[in-house]
């Protein structure tokens, strides 16, 4: 009998001890949740590194913690290692090595914002709004999203091709492409005088010298007394915000250009046009499509809301946030961080909505089997002459004159 009593007491003590450990663990979990701080994070990393059933290094755990932080943010914020940061700086300077495509990761999907002109992505027929279904035969899922983005980056850095299974925007059409990275020269401005003395400017991105190049081009045209200007922002994914603002200022003599709003002081600004302008009193048309995003939307909205230009084409992409490149304290890394949102001169928030053109023309109504003629030949005039959307802009300018 005493043996049973002893057994029962030991069992009760064991259960009590187990219950005590469980309750203690829950109590500390609750305490951590309400008092999480940097020392707690260090303690977690140290504990997992020491006791977890599988061996994980401190570096792996820190990378996981960083990844978790950016998973909490919007799809346009990310951690940039030294190579990626250098590539982004090269892009702002006019060239980079890669596949030539701007992507976004909304709703756990990899979506094409735009392919760059004369890039492997454009040559393969990738269009704005297309989605990646499979990368190197792996299905794109929410769980694999970060690793797949890293895989794309690593293939680019190591000069290795990628295989993509895609689905066309707003359709069920599937297609597959293989892209090999290459050095891509990004020419932000191409220009030509069309018939009837109409100046055509294709603005493909906003780089450090874009305003300077545009001023040079407009100065060359000044003696010719243009009858109109067509500014083509189709498939322009954006770039440097200050360049979009200064270009808007070239065409506006008054009015708000854009307003920004963020949590820290310098992220809150109102930008207004100065009286000095170029191409005054010349009818102006701006072409946009669903590949027109970010800084190109800032410029298009500024010209539209101030009554300076007529917008023709499709609803734009709808990216109403502003990112800043913030270098880290060590290793040459950087953080691309969303620091503000912006509103148009009329106070509209276009994020996830886009800008509605004044004259809306769907792609199917203005093009043949190719959805958007991008300048690929040596003759800019030849490509533009076949562009029915450009011809629509010419007709509008003629009517205005």
Buried (B, 14 or more C-beta within 10 A) or exposed (E): EEEEEEEEEEEEEEEEEEEEEEEEEEEEEEEEEEEEEEEEEEEBBEEBBEEEEEEEEEEEBEEEEBBEEBEEEBBBBBBBBEBBBBBBBBBBEBBBBBBBBBBBBBEEBBBBBBBBBBBBBBBBBBBBBBBBBBBBEEEBEEEBBBEBBEBBBEBBBEEEBBBBBBBBBEEEEEBEBEBEBBEBEBBBBBBBBBEEEBBBBBBBBBBBBBBEBBBEBBEEBEEEEBBBBBBBBBBBBBBBBBBBBBBBBBBBEEBBBBBBBBEEEEBEBEBBBEEEBBBEEBBBBBBBBBBBBBBBBBBBBBBBBBEBBBBBBBBBBBBBBBBBEEEBEEEEBBBBBBBBBBBBBEEBEBBEEBBBBBEEBEBEEBBEEEBBBBBEEEEBEEBBBEBEBBBBBBEBBEEEE
